[in-house]
Amino acid sequence: MSPEAPLTDHEPNDERHGPGTDRAEAPVALVSGGTRGIGFGVARALIARGDRVCVTGRDRERLAEAVAELGPRAMGVAGKAHDPAHQKEAIEQVLESWGRIDHLVNNAGSNPAFCQLTDVEPALLAKIFEINVLSAFGFARGVWEAWQREHGGTIVNVSSIAGLGATPLIGGYGMTKAAMINMTQQLAQEMAPQVRVNVVAPAVVKTRFASPLYEGNEEAVSSVYPLKRLGVPEDVAAAVAFLTSAGAGWITGETLVLDGGVRLNANLG
């Protein structure tokens, strides 16, 4: 969206955060893929605790709707998460508007291949890797260089339990999510002690993105989960809110699995 101003439901530099709160003191988070599903849930949770949040997304109309729904502590920058120019623009817009980036949540992802891994064309696999892994790496590197190396902060990557082992029909997606977990560990080591880097690995969460995995068959799918339900965006959002909080101050390089206990079933046979 380059020459245009960021989407916002307010004038960022005139924002107020309630009695006794200086605008410059309110934490700032950048959430990629934040217009719906897990990303939107994360943005809403961080705003609820007092953060200011910039969400990104490809669809400018949907982005405007998300910003309006999130309210006066939100802004948005449109673009493709894996585009280095968009990453640079989003980071610059946040720093120009709010002067800091305390938290980065890499949620943007794609899974266009629902088939055996051996049936995935290499070019498509490369595209999935670009969106799921290189976008997260680009944002992490950009935020580190622009702000967090000097000022500190947190990064949370959104992976999947598909990255923890073989999963039927989504092997290409799982490969990229495994790479994201490894990248998290590497960055956690390299960015310490200034920045804590962690990753969440959810099972099936009820979103439009994951709907092909359960739509029309939710009762049967959820029955294999010990907690007898699928995840919802709020489950992941609560975990991200914790990992970006002072309460998680001694946690870095970790993979927090959010799966309703479904992986326990693998240990029963």
N, C-alpha and C positions, 0 to 999 in steps of 0.2 A: 504494500500500500504506500510505497515509499514517500512521495512528495507530500502526502496528506498528513494531517495531525492524527494522533492516536485516538481511537474511539474511547470516549469517556462519558460517564454520567454526571460529571462535575468538572470544575476547574481544579486540576490536581494541586496547584500551588496554593489554593485558597481553602483546602480541606481542613475541617476541624474534627477532632476525635473525642469530643466530650470534655467535661470539666477537668482541668488540671493536666490535660494531655497536649503536649506540643506536637505539631504535625511531624516535625523532623524526627521525633522519637518513636513514632509508630513503625513497627517492623514492616518490611516490604517483601512480598513474594512474587516470583514470576512462575506461572504455571503454563507449560506448553500443552496444547490439546485440551484447553480448559473450557470449551463451550458447551459440553454435554457430558453425560456419563460420569466416570470416575473423576476426570479433571474438573468438571463443574462442581462435583461434590466436595473435592478438595478445596477449591477456591471459596466455596460457601463456608466451609468449616474454618478456614483461616480468617476470613472476614469476620465471622461470628466471634472470634477471640480478640479481634481488634487490629488485625493486620490490614494493610493495603495490598491489593492483589492485581497484577496484570495478567490477563489470560490471552492466549494466542489461539488462532484457528484459521483454517483456509477460507471458510465461508463468511464473507463480510457481513451478510445479513444476519446469519445465526450469531455471529460475534456481537453485533450490536444488541441483539435480543438478550444474550447472556449478560452483557455489561449492564443493561438496564435492569435486569432481574437481580443481579448481585448488588446493585445500588451504588451509593456515593463513594465507597472505598474501592471501587473497581475501575479499571481501564482495560482497553484491549488493543492489540496490534495484529492486523491480519497478515497472513502469509503462510507459506509452507515450512513446516518445522525443520525440514532437512535442507533448506536453502540457506547457505551461509550469509547471504545478504539480509535475509529476514532475521536471522539470529542476531546479527549485528544491530539491525534497526531496532528490534525489540529491546535489547539491552540498553541501547542509547536512549530510547524513548523513556524507559523507566527511570534511568538515572537523571535525565533532563527534567522529568516531571516530579520525581520524589527523592532523588538524591542518594539512593542506596538500594542494594539488593541483598537482603539478609538470607532469603531462602529461594532455592530453585527446585521446582518439581518437574521432572521430565516425564510427562504422561503421553505425549503424542505417539501414536503407533498405528500399524496397519497389518492386516492379515488377509491378503487377497487370494491366497492359495489354500483351499480346503481339499487336500488330496494326499496321496502317498508322497513322501519326500522325493522318491526316485522319479516322480512325474512332474516335479517342479522344474521349469526351465531356469537355467543359471541366471539369465537376465532378470527374471522376476525375483529370484532369490536375492540378487544384488540390490534390487529396488527395496525389498522388505528390510534388508540390512541397513540400507541408507536411511530409511524412515525411522526404524526402531532403535538403531544403535548410533549411527553417525549424527542424527539430530540431537540426541542426548549428549553425546560427546562434544558437539559443537557448542551447545548452550553452556555446558559445564566449563569448558575451556574459556569461552567468552566471558562468563560471569567471574571466573577466577581471575582473569587478567584485568578486567575492568573494575572489580570491586573487592572480591572476597580474599584475594591473596593478601591485601593490606588490612582489610577490616574484619575478616572472618565471616562465618555464616554456616549454612547447612545446604546439602543437596540430597534430595530423595529421588531415586529412579523408580519408575513403576514397571516391574517385570511381570512374571507369571510363573505359576507352578509348572507350566510347560517348559520352563528353562531349567528345571531341576531333574528332568528325566524324559525318557521317550514318551510321547503322547500321540495316539493314533490320529492321522489325517491333518495334523497341524505341526508337522516336523520342521518345516521351514521357519515358521513363527517361533517354535521352541528353540531353534538354533540361535536366533537373534536375541531371545530373552536370556539364554544362557550366557551369551556374550555380554549382555548388559550387566549380569551379576558379576562376571569376572572384571568388567570395566569398573564397577563400583568398588571392588576390593582394591584394584590398582590405584584408583583416584584417592581412595581413603588413605592409603599409605603415602601417596605423594603429596597430598594437600594438608596432611596433619602437620602441626596442631591447629592451624587456622580454621580449617573447614572439616566438618564431619560429613561423611558421605555414606548413605545407607540405601537399601533397596527393599521394596515390598514386593511380595510374590503372591498375588491372589489366585484363587481358583476361579470358577465361573461366577461372574458378577452380573447381575441383571441390568444390562445396558443394551442399547441398540447394537453396539459393536459385537457383543457376545451372543446376541439373540439366536443366531443359527445353531448354537450349541444346546439350546433348551426350548426354543419356541414350539408350542404345541405338545410338549412332552415334559413340562417342568416338574410335575409330580414324580415321574419316574426318575428323572435326573437327580432331583434333590433327595430322593429316598436313599441314595447311596452315601449321602453325607451323614455322619453321626449326629450333627446338629439339625438334620432334616430340613434344611433350607439352603437356597443359594445365597450368595453374597449380594449386598446392595452397595451402591457407591458410598454410603455413609460409613460402612465398615472400613473401607480403605481410607476414607478421609480421616477417620479418627486415628488410624495408625500413622498416617502422614503427619497429622497435627502433633502427635506425641513425638515422633522422630525429629521434628523441627523445634521442639520445645526444650527448655532448660532441663526438664526432667529426664531427657535422654542425653544429657551432657557427657556421659562416659560411654556412649555407644557410637561406634563408627566401623564401617566395613561389614556390617551385618545384613543378613537377608531375613526379613520378617515375613514369615509365611502366614497367609490369611486364607484358610481353606476349609473352614467348618469341620475340620478333622478328617477330610476325605482321604488324605494320604495315609491315615492309619489303616485303612482297608488293605493297603499293599502289604502290611506286616502280618496280616491274619492268615495268609495262605502259605 
